């Protein structure tokens, strides 16, 4: 996932102009269907670049089955700030019918623009707990994309050739030992480095990595994080150690290394052994090396020093919101499409087999989850060996614009770790006091 990406935005900030966004978006709402009737146009403004092509294919299927509906898709992500682009889109007056929101903070920010979706079939089918962060006074204001998880993704062949058993890596000390072993054998393994830390991507460091160390502080509960007036960084030293380890044994300079370089140029070509990412990278890896994607990768938790009960962070990366400012027929068409996507046989097949999603809804044949990363996440969820996605409850912009930006300064030797933490604490408190 690349996240906001949730939203944000979760990705590096590139504010798209309103004019450019308008050029990418929909056609006329009053277009004519083949039968001569009026078509309803549903504009979708979404962030997940990893399934863009597959999503467009499924939308084409829906349009064939529903010729009275025209769906226009704009995808913003992969290095662009979705949250900033969405705000620009609304400011331009060209508001989408369907757009993406994160957890409770995004719900609060966009509440005046969100339709109650509690009467949809998808809301009824959503797995227990997946709607908690988007439910306000019994109104369901978003429908989950899917479930995702992340951790350290590693190359199983390289681990085996280096004599490392991933199952034995249970804490920071054993991880450090494995990393040093891999580093000592770089030449024979054909590695440029052990890690590829994408320091350019503040969502990787300021959202995902920080979540691993802040989740236990907030009892793994996104709503607890959302209600918190302060953040203490109780596991801040462990956070620093993991960041330092990745940086020291990563291809340099890390602060300019981006997501595509990390996943496509380095990990997928087996030039590095470990990356911090999630199951959303399957498609990118498969596009370069299908065999590696299907049988050559594993996923392990990021160890939190001082914490015994860790696990893979698993959560809903984003939700679909329906714009309450649209005409009634557009709102109805938007809800019907989302219901079809997650509850029809055609939609379910696409979710599992084309999107490679871990479903966040009941009624799916989960035996069809075959890629090793998604299977590891699903198995961890079944075993209760997961931690929450509390970053969805961070103050607006805090994870990327404050903490993530601070980490970039730290990686560039422009700030000490204590300065980064102190600044992040103050920014959290200021934001929550407004």
PyMOL commands that set and color helices and strands:
alter all, ss='L'
color gray80, all
select helices_A, chain A and resi 18-24+49-65+82-91+104-113+121-125+132-134+156-161+166-168+172-184+186-189+202-214+216-218+222-227+236-248+254-256+259-267+279-288+290-295+328-343+345-354+366-368+372-383+390-393+398-411+417-433
alter helices_A, ss='H'
color red, helices_A
select strands_A, chain A and resi 40-46+69-75+98-101+135-136+139-140+143-144+148-155+193-195+272-278+297-300+312-315+319-322+386-387
alter strands_A, ss='S'
color yellow, strands_A
deselect
rebuild
show_as cartoon
